[in-house]
Amino acid sequence: MFGFGETVFVSCQARGCAAPGRSLALYRNGLNLGSNEKKMINRFDQQHAGAYTCRPIPPQNVQSPPVSLTMGHSPRSTSIAVFPAGELSEGGSVTLTCSSDAAPPVESFAWFKDNESGSIPDSFRPQLHLSYLKYTDRGEYYCVARNSLGTDRSGSLLLNVSYSPKNTHVWTSPQRDIREGSSVNLSCSSHAQPPPSRYVWYRIIGDQVVPKGHSQNLTFPSVGAQHAGQYYCIASNRLGSQSSLVSSLTVLYPPKNTSILARPSSVVDAGRPLTLTCSSQAYPAVDNFTWHRLALDGGTVHSWVTKSGPVFTFSEVGPGESGQYYCEARNRIGAHSSPVLTVRVRGRLKAIALASAVGVSAGLISLTVAVMISKNMHRVDTESVDDINKRPAVTPDTLRREPAEQTLPVRTGKMSDIPEEPEDLSDTSHPSIVPLMDAPPIKEVSGRSSASNFITVHYSRMSSPDQVQVHNMRGERKPRDSSKVVYTLLPQPRH
C-alpha cells in the first residue's frame, strides 16, 4: 500500500530454464503496459492502483502471480465526540472519543490539553475518560491519530466544567504607601463557571462584621485613617459561594489629636516630680517628639528633642519650670503640635508665709501681754525708778517666758490654709513682722519710773513707708515723744 504522491518502481523478472533470452511485458489489471519490463510511477495515485503481472513475449499461456498495488492515506477527518453531552459539573464524569479515517487504519492515538506540554499520561487510546471532574479539568482538548503513512490532529474541544467560585481573594490598588487623601480601590477576584453573579464586601470592626458594598470593586475616592482596617469579600454564583481571606487596608497619615497629659497635675508643688506625656495618633508611629517651652517675656522659645519616647520628666520641679509647654509629634508623613499646657509650680512662698504667720502670732501675743500688764496692774505711770531698777530688764527672752495663762491661744493650721501668693511678687513684699525701732532706754518722768516698752510694726505688702499710719494705744494719730507708749504700725488702706 502506497500513499498518495509516492514514487513506485515495478519490474518483471524470470527465473529457471525459461529465463535466458526471454523478454517480459508488464500488465496491470490484464492490460499491457508496453514491452518494458520495468515501470516507474512518479506520483502514485488511485489510477495507478491495481493488480500487476508479468508475461513473456511472445505471449504464452504463462504469467507471474499478480502483485496488488493499492493506495493508502494517513489519518484524516479526525474528530472528538463527547459523552454525555450537555453541562458538566464538578464531581461528574465524561468520556471523549477520537475518530479518524485512515488507510491503513490508525495505529495509535494521543490526547493533549491546551497550554500543557506533552500528552496526557496514559492516553494512547481512542477514548479519554475523566472521572470526578474538577474545576481544573476545564479547558480545550484535542487528539492525534497516527498510522504508517502519517498523523492527523483533531480540532480543539472546549470541555466546560461548571463550578462554584474558587481562589477568591482581594486585590488592593495601589498595593503600598497608601496615604491619607489618595484614591484606593479594593477588587474582589474569583474563578468560577459561570462567573460570579454577586459580590458582598464586609469590614471587621472589633467583634462586629459590617457590610460595606455589593459590587466587585470597593472604592475610596479619598481614603482616610477611619477607613483603615480589615476587609474581605464573598463571591457567589448559582453553584455556590466562597469568601476571600481577610485583607488589611493600611493608611499612612501624619500625627493628629496630639495632646499633653501632666502627672500628677499641671499645678504641682515645688520639689515634687512632674511628668509630661505627649500622645498622638499616627501611622506609621511617631518617630520623635519635640518639646517646646514658650518664653513668657517674648524671648527665645526653648526646645528639647527626645527620640526615645514621648515622656518629658522633671525629677524635682522648681519655680523656674513654671511656664507654657507644647509638644510636636512627627513621623515620615508629617507633624502635628499639641495645644499649649500651662504648668504652674506652687509652694515657694508657703514656707515663708508660714514663718510670717507664726511671727505675727507671736508678735500679737507679745503686744497683748504688754498691754495687759500695763492696764491691769496699773504700773505704766506709777512705778518708781527704784522699783524699776529692782526689776530685771525686759528682753525678748523674758517675753517668751510669760506665764501660759497670760498668753492668747494660737490658732493652728495647715500649710494649705495659708493663701498662696502670686509667683510674680518680689520676696520683700511677703507678710512679715519687723521691729520699727529698738526699745528706748528707761527714763524717769515726773518722779515716776518708766516702764520698758516695745514698738512693733505689722505690715503686709507695703511698697513705701508713706502707706503706713502710726497709732498709739489711745487712738492718737501722731506719735507721742514718750518711751511709755506702745505703738503699732498699721497699713493704710488703698482707695
Stockholm file with secondary structure:
# STOCKHOLM 1.0

chainA/1-495         MFGFGETVFVSCQARGCAAPGRSLALYRNGLNLGSNEKKMINRFDQQHAGAYTCRPIPPQNVQSPPVSLTMGHSPRSTSIAVFPAGELSEGGSVTLTCSSDAAPPVESFAWFKDNESGSIPDSFRPQLHLSYLKYTDRGEYYCVARNSLGTDRSGSLLLNVSYSPKNTHVWTSPQRDIREGSSVNLSCSSHAQPPPSRYVWYRIIGDQVVPKGHSQNLTFPSVGAQHAGQYYCIASNRLGSQSSLVSSLTVLYPPKNTSILARPSSVVDAGRPLTLTCSSQAYPAVDNFTWHRLALDGGTVHSWVTKSGPVFTFSEVGPGESGQYYCEARNRIGAHSSPVLTVRVRGRLKAIALASAVGVSAGLISLTVAVMISKNMHRVDTESVDDINKRPAVTPDTLRREPAEQTLPVRTGKMSDIPEEPEDLSDTSHPSIVPLMDAPPIKEVSGRSSASNFITVHYSRMSSPDQVQVHNMRGERKPRDSSKVVYTLLPQPRH
#=GR chainA/1-495 SS CEETTCCEEEECCCCSTTCTTCEEEEEETTEECCSCSEEEESSCCGGGCEEEEEEEESCCSCCCCCEEECEEEEEEEEEEEEESCSCEETTCCEEEEEEEEEESCCCEEEEEETTCSSCCTTCCSSEEEECSCCGGGCEEEEEEEEETTEEEECCCEEECEEEEEEEEEEEEESCSCCBTTSCEEEEEEEEEESCCCEEEEEEEETTEEEEEESSSEEEETTCCGGGCEEEEEEEEETTEEEECCCEEECCBEEEEEEEEEEESCSEEETTSCEEEEEEEEEESCCCEEEEEEECTTSCCCEEEEESSCSEEEESSCCGGGCEEEEEEEECSSCEEECCCEEEEEECTTHHHHHHHHHHHHHHHHHHHHHHHHHHHSCCTTTCCHHHHHHSCCCCHHHHHTSCGGGSCCCCCCCGGGSCCCCTTSCGGGSCEEEESSCCCCCCEETTEECCCCCCEEEESSCSSGGGEEEEETTCCSSCCSCTTCCEEEEECCCC
#=GC SS_cons         CEETTCCEEEECCCCSTTCTTCEEEEEETTEECCSCSEEEESSCCGGGCEEEEEEEESCCSCCCCCEEECEEEEEEEEEEEEESCSCEETTCCEEEEEEEEEESCCCEEEEEETTCSSCCTTCCSSEEEECSCCGGGCEEEEEEEEETTEEEECCCEEECEEEEEEEEEEEEESCSCCBTTSCEEEEEEEEEESCCCEEEEEEEETTEEEEEESSSEEEETTCCGGGCEEEEEEEEETTEEEECCCEEECCBEEEEEEEEEEESCSEEETTSCEEEEEEEEEESCCCEEEEEEECTTSCCCEEEEESSCSEEEESSCCGGGCEEEEEEEECSSCEEECCCEEEEEECTTHHHHHHHHHHHHHHHHHHHHHHHHHHHSCCTTTCCHHHHHHSCCCCHHHHHTSCGGGSCCCCCCCGGGSCCCCTTSCGGGSCEEEESSCCCCCCEETTEECCCCCCEEEESSCSSGGGEEEEETTCCSSCCSCTTCCEEEEECCCC
//
